[in-house]
């Protein structure tokens, strides 16, 4: 079966429908997802609005950028320590 890619807006819409009394099994069938996927979405996106998801995505990208910068800095520090530890 081909893997579908749902947008965050679609995910939030499915979760809101479940909050308003929709049966989870029927929602999963109508949207072509498994119950496991639904519960994974609910644990990640539960209680969020679409704007919150956009902010979360922005913060995740910023966090990844900062992690890369930190890793680069640590590599530079290790290289400098290696150079300075050698006796000339």
N, C-alpha and C positions, 0 to 999 in steps of 0.2 A: 504494500500500500504506500502511496506517495505521501511524504511528510508535508503537512500544511504549515504555513507560517501565518500566524495571526498577529495583527497589530495590537499595540497596547490599548487602543481605543476599543477594539473588538473584545479584548479580554475583560476590560472594565465593564462593558455592556453586558457580557455574560454573567459576571459576578453580581452586577446590580439586579439582573433578572432573578438570580437565585435568592438574593436578599429580599426581594419583593414577593416571595412565596412560590417561585417556580420550582418544580421538582428537578432535582439535580440530574437524575437519570434521563429525563426527557430533554433537558437542556443539552446534555452531553451528546445525545443522539442527533438533535437538530443542528448542532454546530459541528458535528463530526469529530469530537474529541473523546478521550477516555475519561473515566472518573478520576483516575490518578492524575491526569493532566489538570483537571478542574481543581482538585485539592492542592496541587502544586501551585497553580495560579493564585488560589485563595490565600495560601500562606505567604506568597510573595507580594501580591497586589491587593490583598484584602483591606478594605476601608480607604482605598486611595481614589482620588479623582484623576481625570486625564492630565490636568496640569501638574499634579504631584508626580505622575509617572515621568513627565518631561523633565521635571527638576531632578528626579532620581537618576535619569539617564545622563543628564549633564554632570551631576556630581560623580557618577561612576567614571565618566570619561576623564574628568579632572583628577580623580584619585589615581587612575591608571597612569596619567601623565606624570603625576608627582612620584609615583613608584618608580617609573623609568628614570626620572631625574636623580632620585636617591641612589638607585643601583649604579648609574653612571658615575656619580660622585664617589661612591664606595670603591668602584674599580680604580678611579684616579688616585684615591688615597692609598690603596694597596700598592699600586705601581710606584708611587712616590716613596712609600716606606721601603719597598724592595730596593729601589735605587739608592736611597740614603743608607741602607744597612750594609751595603758593600764597602769594603775598605779599598781605598785607592792607593 
